């Protein structure tokens, strides 16, 4: 963002368009800068080296109300399980209330062991749409994969 630091640029953009989702295509390696932008409500980060397909999926996911975080960012925003055996605590702000009805349907099917292809057939969706829903579920819950998402849903009585 010419004339601004990344964080200041996102702050200005957020002020100019408060309700708009923001996707940052970046080569930034500084974790603190990424976390600061995330704290300003950035909906996703796509590394500059990503394929056009990844960029398209990230845009679709964010426009559907989800978040797209590379694995590195998920790890930065997720806290480890407690030492006393308590269940995992998910990323700050992670919430089942952020999930759409369709995403909860997809999550339920994940928990029964169905593949994306099987979910797509059952819900009359394209596999790419299911993949976007799965990514949205994982991001919303602050988990790192389908199994953790299903575990969290069962643990918290959502499914």
MDAnalysis code that builds the backbone (N, CA, C; Angstrom):
import MDAnalysis as mda
import numpy as np

u = mda.Universe.empty(477, n_residues=159, atom_resindex=np.repeat(np.arange(159), 3), trajectory=True)
u.add_TopologyAttr("name", ["N", "CA", "C"] * 159)
u.add_TopologyAttr("resid", np.arange(1, 160))
u.add_TopologyAttr("resname", ["UNK", "UNK", "UNK", "UNK", "UNK", "UNK", "UNK", "UNK", "UNK", "UNK", "UNK", "UNK", "UNK", "UNK", "UNK", "UNK", "UNK", "UNK", "UNK", "UNK", "UNK", "UNK", "UNK", "UNK", "UNK", "UNK", "UNK", "UNK", "UNK", "UNK", "UNK", "UNK", "UNK", "UNK", "UNK", "UNK", "UNK", "UNK", "UNK", "UNK", "UNK", "UNK", "UNK", "UNK", "UNK", "UNK", "UNK", "UNK", "UNK", "UNK", "UNK", "UNK", "UNK", "UNK", "UNK", "UNK", "UNK", "UNK", "UNK", "UNK", "UNK", "UNK", "UNK", "UNK", "UNK", "UNK", "UNK", "UNK", "UNK", "UNK", "UNK", "UNK", "UNK", "UNK", "UNK", "UNK", "UNK", "UNK", "UNK", "UNK", "UNK", "UNK", "UNK", "UNK", "UNK", "UNK", "UNK", "UNK", "UNK", "UNK", "UNK", "UNK", "UNK", "UNK", "UNK", "UNK", "UNK", "UNK", "UNK", "UNK", "UNK", "UNK", "UNK", "UNK", "UNK", "UNK", "UNK", "UNK", "UNK", "UNK", "UNK", "UNK", "UNK", "UNK", "UNK", "UNK", "UNK", "UNK", "UNK", "UNK", "UNK", "UNK", "UNK", "UNK", "UNK", "UNK", "UNK", "UNK", "UNK", "UNK", "UNK", "UNK", "UNK", "UNK", "UNK", "UNK", "UNK", "UNK", "UNK", "UNK", "UNK", "UNK", "UNK", "UNK", "UNK", "UNK", "UNK", "UNK", "UNK", "UNK", "UNK", "UNK", "UNK", "UNK", "UNK", "UNK", "UNK", "UNK", "UNK"])
u.atoms.positions = np.array([
    [0.853, -1.170, 0.000],
    [0.000, 0.000, 0.000],
    [0.895, 1.228, 0.000],
    [1.014, 1.840, -1.133],
    [1.912, 2.999, -1.236],
    [1.574, 4.086, -0.222],
    [2.603, 4.584, 0.441],
    [2.432, 5.692, 1.380],
    [1.963, 5.306, 2.764],
    [1.889, 4.015, 3.068],
    [1.432, 3.596, 4.392],
    [2.104, 2.284, 4.774],
    [2.226, 2.088, 6.081],
    [2.664, 0.779, 6.551],
    [1.490, -0.181, 6.316],
    [1.737, -1.468, 6.272],
    [0.619, -2.392, 6.054],
    [-0.507, -2.235, 7.085],
    [-0.148, -2.115, 8.353],
    [-1.162, -1.995, 9.399],
    [-1.933, -0.682, 9.238],
    [-1.236, 0.405, 8.992],
    [-1.903, 1.696, 8.811],
    [-2.782, 1.681, 7.571],
    [-2.315, 1.040, 6.512],
    [-3.113, 0.931, 5.295],
    [-4.413, 0.176, 5.542],
    [-4.336, -0.927, 6.278],
    [-5.543, -1.694, 6.605],
    [-6.451, -0.868, 7.508],
    [-5.875, -0.158, 8.458],
    [-6.666, 0.690, 9.356],
    [-7.447, 1.734, 8.544],
    [-6.777, 2.381, 7.593],
    [-7.442, 3.393, 6.750],
    [-8.531, 2.760, 5.887],
    [-8.222, 1.607, 5.339],
    [-9.206, 0.906, 4.518],
    [-10.419, 0.516, 5.354],
    [-10.198, 0.035, 6.562],
    [-11.285, -0.335, 7.469],
    [-12.146, 0.886, 7.788],
    [-11.518, 2.053, 8.001],
    [-12.270, 3.282, 8.276],
    [-13.084, 3.720, 7.060],
    [-12.520, 3.553, 5.872],
    [-13.199, 3.975, 4.645],
    [-14.350, 3.038, 4.276],
    [-14.212, 1.772, 4.602],
    [-15.230, 0.778, 4.246],
    [-15.416, -0.187, 5.413],
    [-16.059, 0.268, 6.491],
    [-16.126, -0.522, 7.719],
    [-16.744, -1.909, 7.588],
    [-17.695, -2.103, 6.722],
    [-18.345, -3.404, 6.635],
    [-17.793, -4.315, 5.564],
    [-16.799, -3.861, 4.842],
    [-16.270, -4.656, 3.730],
    [-15.247, -5.674, 4.199],
    [-15.325, -6.884, 3.647],
    [-14.289, -7.863, 3.979],
    [-12.979, -7.470, 3.304],
    [-11.893, -7.682, 3.997],
    [-10.575, -7.323, 3.465],
    [-9.741, -8.586, 3.318],
    [-9.210, -8.769, 2.118],
    [-8.285, -9.858, 1.830],
    [-6.941, -9.221, 1.501],
    [-5.905, -9.649, 2.180],
    [-4.569, -9.108, 1.958],
    [-3.742, -10.135, 1.186],
    [-3.272, -9.739, 0.018],
    [-2.346, -10.561, -0.757],
    [-0.969, -10.025, -0.388],
    [-0.152, -10.864, 0.219],
    [1.048, -10.341, 0.848],
    [2.265, -11.253, 0.729],
    [3.397, -10.627, 0.881],
    [4.660, -11.340, 0.976],
    [5.273, -11.111, 2.350],
    [4.522, -10.489, 3.246],
    [5.008, -10.155, 4.590],
    [5.269, -11.427, 5.383],
    [6.420, -11.481, 6.009],
    [6.801, -12.630, 6.832],
    [6.740, -12.312, 8.327],
    [6.565, -11.052, 8.684],
    [6.562, -10.629, 10.087],
    [5.241, -11.033, 10.750],
    [5.295, -12.013, 11.651],
    [4.092, -12.512, 12.298],
    [3.328, -11.413, 13.032],
    [4.032, -10.518, 13.698],
    [3.344, -9.482, 14.465],
    [2.557, -8.542, 13.548],
    [3.113, -8.207, 12.400],
    [2.399, -7.349, 11.445],
    [1.131, -8.064, 10.973],
    [1.226, -9.350, 10.666],
    [0.059, -10.110, 10.239],
    [-0.990, -10.183, 11.342],
    [-0.556, -10.423, 12.571],
    [-1.497, -10.473, 13.696],
    [-2.160, -9.118, 13.927],
    [-1.394, -8.041, 13.781],
    [-1.966, -6.698, 13.948],
    [-3.037, -6.430, 12.886],
    [-2.783, -6.856, 11.657],
    [-3.783, -6.686, 10.599],
    [-4.996, -7.578, 10.878],
    [-4.768, -8.788, 11.356],
    [-5.858, -9.702, 11.704],
    [-6.731, -9.083, 12.788],
    [-6.096, -8.456, 13.774],
    [-6.830, -7.798, 14.854],
    [-7.690, -6.637, 14.346],
    [-7.327, -6.079, 13.192],
    [-8.121, -5.008, 12.591],
    [-9.287, -5.558, 11.768],
    [-9.426, -6.858, 11.754],
    [-10.566, -7.465, 11.080],
    [-10.316, -7.937, 9.669],
    [-9.063, -8.124, 9.296],
    [-8.768, -8.672, 7.976],
    [-9.388, -10.068, 7.904],
    [-10.107, -10.336, 6.823],
    [-10.802, -11.616, 6.680],
    [-9.906, -12.703, 6.107],
    [-8.758, -12.319, 5.569],
    [-7.892, -13.341, 5.033],
    [-6.570, -12.818, 4.522],
    [-5.641, -13.745, 4.410],
    [-4.307, -13.464, 3.881],
    [-3.985, -14.526, 2.841],
    [-3.526, -14.096, 1.692],
    [-3.089, -15.024, 0.661],
    [-1.651, -14.670, 0.323],
    [-0.731, -15.614, 0.480],
    [0.652, -15.332, 0.096],
    [0.735, -14.999, -1.396],
    [1.608, -14.065, -1.741],
    [1.777, -13.652, -3.136],
    [2.129, -14.815, -4.051],
    [2.748, -15.827, -3.508],
    [3.180, -16.960, -4.332],
    [2.062, -17.983, -4.570],
    [0.857, -17.720, -4.048],
    [-0.251, -18.661, -4.197],
    [-0.727, -18.739, -5.639],
    [-1.303, -19.868, -5.961],
    [-1.842, -20.073, -7.309],
    [-3.122, -19.255, -7.485],
    [-3.487, -18.990, -8.721],
    [-4.756, -18.299, -8.979],
    [-5.956, -19.050, -8.394],
    [-5.894, -20.360, -8.363],
    [-6.987, -21.159, -7.797],
    [-7.148, -20.874, -6.315],
    [-6.044, -20.817, -5.588],
    [-6.102, -20.516, -4.149],
    [-6.668, -19.117, -3.938],
    [-6.208, -18.158, -4.730],
    [-6.705, -16.793, -4.611],
    [-8.213, -16.760, -4.862],
    [-8.666, -17.456, -5.889],
    [-10.099, -17.487, -6.192],
    [-10.890, -18.114, -5.041],
    [-10.408, -19.236, -4.508],
    [-11.097, -19.883, -3.384],
    [-11.138, -18.969, -2.163],
    [-10.057, -18.273, -1.903],
    [-10.017, -17.353, -0.758],
    [-11.042, -16.233, -0.942],
    [-11.115, -15.687, -2.143],
    [-12.081, -14.610, -2.411],
    [-13.508, -15.127, -2.235],
    [-13.793, -16.297, -2.798],
    [-15.144, -16.873, -2.679],
    [-15.505, -17.127, -1.211],
    [-14.561, -17.669, -0.473],
    [-14.789, -17.960, 0.938],
    [-15.078, -16.683, 1.725],
    [-14.284, -15.670, 1.500],
    [-14.458, -14.412, 2.226],
    [-15.769, -13.738, 1.844],
    [-16.114, -13.761, 0.574],
    [-17.390, -13.180, 0.147],
    [-18.581, -13.945, 0.722],
    [-18.369, -15.217, 1.062],
    [-19.428, -16.031, 1.680],
    [-19.470, -15.823, 3.195],
    [-18.603, -14.949, 3.707],
    [-18.608, -14.653, 5.136],
    [-17.577, -15.391, 5.954],
    [-16.709, -16.159, 5.304],
    [-15.688, -16.915, 6.021],
    [-14.378, -16.165, 6.122],
    [-13.387, -16.861, 6.604],
    [-12.026, -16.329, 6.694],
    [-11.096, -17.280, 5.974],
    [-10.068, -16.733, 5.345],
    [-9.055, -17.572, 4.722],
    [-7.728, -17.247, 5.379],
    [-7.229, -18.210, 6.117],
    [-5.953, -18.028, 6.782],
    [-5.024, -19.157, 6.383],
    [-3.844, -18.827, 5.897],
    [-2.878, -19.886, 5.626],
    [-2.566, -20.624, 6.924],
    [-2.109, -21.855, 6.812],
    [-1.843, -22.681, 7.992],
    [-0.992, -21.949, 9.026],
    [-0.026, -21.216, 8.558],
    [0.860, -20.463, 9.458],
    [0.059, -19.495, 10.331],
    [-0.930, -18.820, 9.742],
    [-1.748, -17.873, 10.506],
    [-2.680, -18.596, 11.461],
    [-3.208, -19.731, 11.063],
    [-4.081, -20.495, 11.954],
    [-3.303, -20.861, 13.205],
    [-2.066, -21.288, 13.018],
    [-1.229, -21.649, 14.169],
    [-0.969, -20.442, 15.065],
    [-0.818, -19.257, 14.469],
    [-0.571, -18.052, 15.259],
    [-1.795, -17.635, 16.064],
    [-2.983, -17.919, 15.531],
    [-4.206, -17.458, 16.187],
    [-4.891, -18.531, 17.021],
    [-4.303, -19.726, 17.122],
    [-4.882, -20.825, 17.886],
    [-4.028, -21.111, 19.105],
    [-4.698, -21.246, 20.236],
    [-3.981, -21.572, 21.467],
    [-3.947, -23.084, 21.665],
    [-2.866, -23.600, 22.237],
    [-2.775, -25.049, 22.465],
    [-3.701, -25.501, 23.580],
    [-3.983, -26.814, 23.662],
    [-4.815, -27.316, 24.750],
    [-4.144, -27.090, 26.094],
    [-4.956, -27.014, 27.124],
    [-4.433, -26.806, 28.466],
    [-3.633, -28.000, 28.943],
    [-2.713, -27.764, 29.833],
    [-1.834, -28.815, 30.335],
    [-2.576, -29.819, 31.213],
    [-3.732, -29.421, 31.768],
    [-4.449, -30.307, 32.675],
    [-5.456, -31.201, 31.956],
    [-5.302, -31.366, 30.634],
    [-6.170, -32.264, 29.894],
    [-7.485, -31.644, 29.450],
    [-7.654, -30.352, 29.686],
    [-8.902, -29.708, 29.247],
    [-8.973, -29.720, 27.731],
    [-10.177, -29.624, 27.169],
    [-10.284, -29.666, 25.718],
    [-9.577, -28.489, 25.076],
    [-9.222, -28.615, 23.810],
    [-8.551, -27.523, 23.132],
    [-9.379, -26.248, 23.169],
    [-8.691, -25.131, 23.290],
    [-9.335, -23.827, 23.194],
    [-9.051, -23.320, 21.803],
    [-10.060, -22.866, 21.120],
    [-9.885, -22.475, 19.744],
    [-9.585, -20.993, 19.625],
    [-9.211, -20.566, 18.449],
    [-8.736, -19.207, 18.194],
    [-9.673, -18.170, 18.790],
    [-9.073, -17.084, 19.239],
    [-9.845, -15.980, 19.789],
    [-10.889, -15.562, 18.770],
    [-12.116, -15.401, 19.214],
    [-13.180, -15.005, 18.312],
    [-13.821, -16.164, 17.577],
    [-13.258, -17.379, 17.728],
    [-13.841, -18.540, 17.054],
    [-15.209, -18.802, 17.661],
    [-16.179, -19.064, 16.800],
    [-17.522, -19.224, 17.319],
    [-18.379, -20.040, 16.372],
    [-19.188, -20.925, 16.950],
    [-20.128, -21.679, 16.134],
    [-21.208, -20.755, 15.604],
    [-21.458, -19.635, 16.294],
    [-22.493, -18.706, 15.841],
    [-22.113, -18.026, 14.527],
    [-20.844, -18.084, 14.145],
    [-20.408, -17.500, 12.880],
    [-20.751, -18.393, 11.692],
    [-21.113, -19.652, 11.971],
    [-21.370, -20.597, 10.891],
    [-22.766, -20.404, 10.321],
    [-22.884, -20.548, 9.012],
    [-24.184, -20.508, 8.361],
    [-24.867, -21.861, 8.541],
    [-26.150, -21.910, 8.235],
    [-26.885, -23.166, 8.321],
    [-26.228, -24.207, 7.412],
    [-25.851, -23.802, 6.215],
    [-25.225, -24.727, 5.260],
    [-23.894, -25.238, 5.805],
    [-23.107, -24.361, 6.431],
    [-21.821, -24.770, 6.983],
    [-22.009, -25.771, 8.115],
    [-23.049, -25.607, 8.898],
    [-23.327, -26.569, 9.966],
    [-23.739, -27.907, 9.364],
    [-24.520, -27.876, 8.272],
    [-24.871, -29.121, 7.575],
    [-23.607, -29.841, 7.104],
    [-22.692, -29.062, 6.517],
    [-21.432, -29.633, 6.035],
    [-20.636, -30.198, 7.215],
    [-20.586, -29.470, 8.305],
    [-19.860, -29.915, 9.498],
    [-20.442, -31.231, 10.022],
    [-21.748, -31.342, 10.047],
    [-22.384, -32.590, 10.500],
    [-21.973, -33.765, 9.612],
    [-21.913, -33.512, 8.312],
    [-21.541, -34.581, 7.389],
    [-20.057, -34.929, 7.517],
    [-19.232, -33.937, 7.804],
    [-17.808, -34.195, 8.057],
    [-17.690, -35.138, 9.261],
    [-18.479, -34.835, 10.296],
    [-18.418, -35.622, 11.526],
    [-18.853, -37.065, 11.320],
    [-19.616, -37.325, 10.255],
    [-20.018, -38.709, 9.968],
    [-19.015, -39.394, 9.060],
    [-17.936, -38.679, 8.710],
    [-16.873, -39.281, 7.915],
    [-17.026, -39.137, 6.414],
    [-17.964, -38.314, 5.971],
    [-18.176, -38.154, 4.536],
    [-17.076, -37.309, 3.901],
    [-16.718, -37.653, 2.682],
    [-15.732, -36.884, 1.920],
    [-16.408, -35.657, 1.308],
    [-15.612, -34.718, 0.826],
    [-16.171, -33.544, 0.159],
    [-17.057, -33.951, -1.011],
    [-16.609, -34.952, -1.766],
    [-17.367, -35.415, -2.930],
    [-18.731, -35.972, -2.494],
    [-18.750, -36.739, -1.413],
    [-20.007, -37.297, -0.909],
    [-20.927, -36.197, -0.384],
    [-20.347, -35.224, 0.287],
    [-21.138, -34.094, 0.799],
    [-21.729, -33.313, -0.374],
    [-20.924, -33.088, -1.398],
    [-21.389, -32.353, -2.578],
    [-22.595, -33.053, -3.202],
    [-22.501, -34.351, -3.358],
    [-23.614, -35.116, -3.937],
    [-24.858, -35.028, -3.048],
    [-24.680, -35.213, -1.766],
    [-25.815, -35.227, -0.839],
    [-26.525, -33.873, -0.760],
    [-25.762, -32.783, -0.882],
    [-26.344, -31.441, -0.750],
    [-26.552, -30.738, -2.091],
    [-26.301, -31.467, -3.182],
    [-26.432, -30.897, -4.538],
    [-25.589, -29.626, -4.697],
    [-24.336, -29.728, -4.281],
    [-23.380, -28.621, -4.398],
    [-22.206, -29.087, -5.242],
    [-21.428, -28.137, -5.717],
    [-20.200, -28.505, -6.414],
    [-19.138, -28.842, -5.371],
    [-18.187, -29.703, -5.724],
    [-17.104, -30.008, -4.786],
    [-16.335, -28.746, -4.362],
    [-16.201, -27.773, -5.273],
    [-15.498, -26.530, -4.928],
    [-16.264, -25.743, -3.867],
    [-17.591, -25.749, -3.952],
    [-18.402, -25.054, -2.945],
    [-18.267, -25.745, -1.599],
    [-18.274, -27.069, -1.604],
    [-18.098, -27.814, -0.351],
    [-16.728, -27.501, 0.235],
    [-15.709, -27.476, -0.613],
    [-14.353, -27.168, -0.141],
    [-14.318, -25.783, 0.505],
    [-15.016, -24.826, -0.084],
    [-15.081, -23.477, 0.493],
    [-15.796, -23.494, 1.837],
    [-16.903, -24.267, 1.942],
    [-17.617, -24.378, 3.220],
    [-16.735, -25.020, 4.284],
    [-16.017, -26.069, 3.907],
    [-15.126, -26.746, 4.859],
    [-14.061, -25.765, 5.348],
    [-13.473, -25.008, 4.431],
    [-12.462, -24.015, 4.815],
    [-13.056, -22.963, 5.738],
    [-14.288, -22.540, 5.463],
    [-14.952, -21.543, 6.315],
    [-15.187, -22.089, 7.717],
    [-15.605, -23.345, 7.805],
    [-15.834, -23.984, 9.102],
    [-14.529, -24.046, 9.889],
    [-13.483, -24.502, 9.238],
    [-12.183, -24.633, 9.897],
    [-11.697, -23.271, 10.380],
    [-11.830, -22.252, 9.533],
    [-11.389, -20.904, 9.906],
    [-12.240, -20.334, 11.041],
    [-13.554, -20.483, 10.957],
    [-14.445, -19.930, 11.980],
    [-14.203, -20.550, 13.346],
    [-13.857, -21.836, 13.347],
    [-13.637, -22.530, 14.618],
    [-12.203, -22.430, 15.112],
    [-11.327, -21.917, 14.244],
    [-9.927, -21.798, 14.641],
    [-9.227, -23.134, 14.720],
    [-9.767, -24.117, 14.011],
    [-9.145, -25.431, 13.983],
    [-8.208, -25.510, 12.787],
    [-7.465, -26.595, 12.693],
    [-6.511, -26.698, 11.589],
    [-6.908, -27.736, 10.550],
    [-7.946, -28.542, 10.856],
    [-8.374, -29.538, 9.886],
    [-9.801, -29.991, 10.177],
    [-10.319, -30.830, 9.290],
    [-11.697, -31.333, 9.384],
    [-11.938, -32.110, 10.674],
    [-10.962, -32.919, 11.048],
    [-11.114, -33.757, 12.234],
    [-11.255, -32.901, 13.489],
    [-10.407, -31.897, 13.606],
    [-10.502, -30.997, 14.767],
    [-11.834, -30.263, 14.780],
    [-12.305, -29.841, 13.612],
    [-13.585, -29.136, 13.526],
    [-14.724, -30.037, 14.009],
    [-14.725, -31.295, 13.562],
    [-15.758, -32.240, 13.984],
    [-15.654, -32.513, 15.485],
    [-14.443, -32.664, 15.989],
    [-14.221, -32.882, 17.415],
    [-14.775, -31.702, 18.217],
    [-14.467, -30.488, 17.779],
    [-14.949, -29.292, 18.475],
    [-16.469, -29.246, 18.475],
    [-17.073, -29.549, 17.340],
    [-18.533, -29.520, 17.241],
    [-19.167, -30.543, 18.195],
    [-18.570, -31.719, 18.265],
    [-19.096, -32.739, 19.183],
    [-18.877, -32.326, 20.636],
    [-17.688, -31.802, 20.922],
    [-17.334, -31.394, 22.269],
    [-18.263, -30.313, 22.821],
    [-18.682, -29.423, 21.935],
    [-19.504, -28.294, 22.363],
    [-20.986, -28.526, 22.087],
    [-21.346, -29.769, 21.747],
    [-22.754, -30.130, 21.583],
    [-23.441, -29.546, 20.366],
    [-22.680, -29.127, 19.366],
    [-23.280, -28.550, 18.172],
    [-23.820, -29.649, 17.264],
    [-23.178, -30.805, 17.283],
    [-23.661, -31.941, 16.485],
    [-23.799, -33.159, 17.376],
])
